[in-house]
Amino acid sequence: MIKDNIVIREIEPHDNAQIEAAIRNCFPEFGLPLVGTAYADVETSKMFESYQNTNETYFVVELNGVVLGGGGVKPLKDFESEVCEIQKMYFAPELRGRGLGKRMFEKCMKAAKELGYKQCYLESASQLKAAIHIYEVFGFKHLKQPLGNTGHYSCGVWMIKDL
């Protein structure tokens, strides 16, 4: 039996098309809105270029050389500079159930701390129950309203954690 080769690494320019497909394919699968979400974000089609500032990073997950998921950290738009957002964390079905969501989340949280953030914010959709469970296990607390200005008005779950 051949063991799958799974690699989590920083995004590279040639990853754009594969990570865009991985992100966008999750939306119809989970019945998520296409507007007011990451699906419609301009940066979804140019992920490498969108994470090049010194206070942000994006990681991809490769399965046997194919990028099938990822997650990143960026400053929370139009909010306090010490608050980051974990964003664009999506995984193709082939990656799910392997503990990779937890590993990616740990990597993003570690990166956020190393980048000097004091709090970490995220937005999600109620349909993404497995993801929300991971966030709760990591100590994220639910908020009654969104923070910052992400443009994701179709997301109804907002959470925050002190780092």
Buried (B, 14 or more C-beta within 10 A) or exposed (E): EEEEEBEBEBBEEEBBEBBBBBBBBBBEEEEBBEEBBBBBBEBBBEBBEBBEEEEBBBBBBBBEEEBBBBBBBBBBEEBEEEBBBBBBBBBBEBBEEBEBBEBBBEBBBEBBBEBEBEBBBBBBBEBBEEBBEBBEEBEBEEBEEBBBEBBBEBBEBBBBBEB
